[in-house]
Amino acid sequence: MSALRQQILILHLAQPDLESRTVAWALYDSSKPKGELQMQTGDSNVPPYESVLDAMRDGWFVMQLPTMPVFLSGHEFEQGHLPYEYVLERKVTVE
């Protein structure tokens, strides 16, 4: 019997443009059996997709767009979270 499972992909881009390069990512995969590692972080040198648009071409759906950051005068160069985070999802069939 087959079942539909969800995968969530989080891509952080260098710029807000959907074709901008991926700088960090995480993949949560519920199609894997319980007990098996569910999350894959961006710990390799090669991201799963070069951009959000590349992921969309491969069947991923964008669920969330980033809120554009507000840079206050005098604080433009402070470190913080990665501002251009996109959340994508797709459904896969498991046997």
C-alpha positions in Angstrom: 0.0 0.0 0.0 1.4 3.4 -0.9 1.1 6.6 1.1 1.8 10.3 0.5 4.4 11.9 2.7 5.6 15.5 3.0 9.2 16.8 2.5 10.1 20.3 3.7 13.1 22.1 2.2 14.4 25.4 3.7 16.7 27.4 1.5 18.5 30.5 2.6 19.6 32.7 -0.4 22.3 35.3 -0.8 19.7 37.8 -2.1 15.8 38.0 -2.1 15.7 37.1 -5.8 14.4 33.5 -6.4 17.3 32.9 -8.7 19.9 34.0 -6.2 22.4 31.4 -5.0 21.7 29.1 -2.0 24.0 29.8 1.0 22.4 27.5 3.6 19.7 24.8 3.7 17.9 22.1 5.7 15.7 19.2 4.5 13.1 17.5 6.6 11.9 14.2 5.1 8.9 12.4 6.5 9.2 9.7 3.8 12.0 8.1 5.8 11.2 5.5 8.4 10.9 6.4 12.0 14.3 6.2 13.7 16.2 7.2 10.5 17.7 10.7 10.4 14.9 13.0 9.3 16.7 16.2 8.9 19.7 16.9 6.6 21.4 20.2 7.2 23.6 22.1 4.8 26.7 20.4 6.0 28.1 19.6 2.5 29.7 21.9 0.1 27.0 21.5 -2.6 23.4 22.6 -1.8 20.6 20.4 -3.1 19.6 23.3 -5.4 21.4 26.3 -6.6 18.3 28.5 -6.2 14.7 28.4 -5.2 13.7 28.6 -8.8 15.8 25.4 -9.5 13.9 23.6 -6.7 10.6 24.8 -8.1 11.5 23.4 -11.5 12.1 20.0 -9.7 8.6 19.9 -8.2 9.0 21.8 -5.0 6.2 24.3 -4.0 7.1 27.6 -2.2 5.1 27.9 1.0 6.7 30.9 2.6 8.6 34.0 1.3 10.9 35.9 3.6 10.0 39.2 5.2 12.4 41.8 3.9 14.8 42.9 6.5 14.9 46.4 7.8 18.4 47.8 8.2 18.5 50.7 10.6 21.0 53.4 10.0 24.3 52.7 11.7 23.5 48.9 12.1 23.8 47.8 8.4 26.8 45.6 9.0 25.7 43.9 12.2 25.6 40.1 12.1 22.3 38.3 12.6 20.1 35.5 11.1 20.1 34.8 7.4 17.4 37.1 6.1 16.3 35.5 2.8 14.7 32.2 4.0 12.3 30.3 1.7 10.3 27.3 2.9 9.3 24.8 0.2 7.4 21.5 0.3 6.6 18.6 -1.9 4.7 15.3 -1.5 6.3 12.0 -2.3 4.8 8.5 -2.5 6.2 5.8 -0.3 5.4 2.1 -0.6 
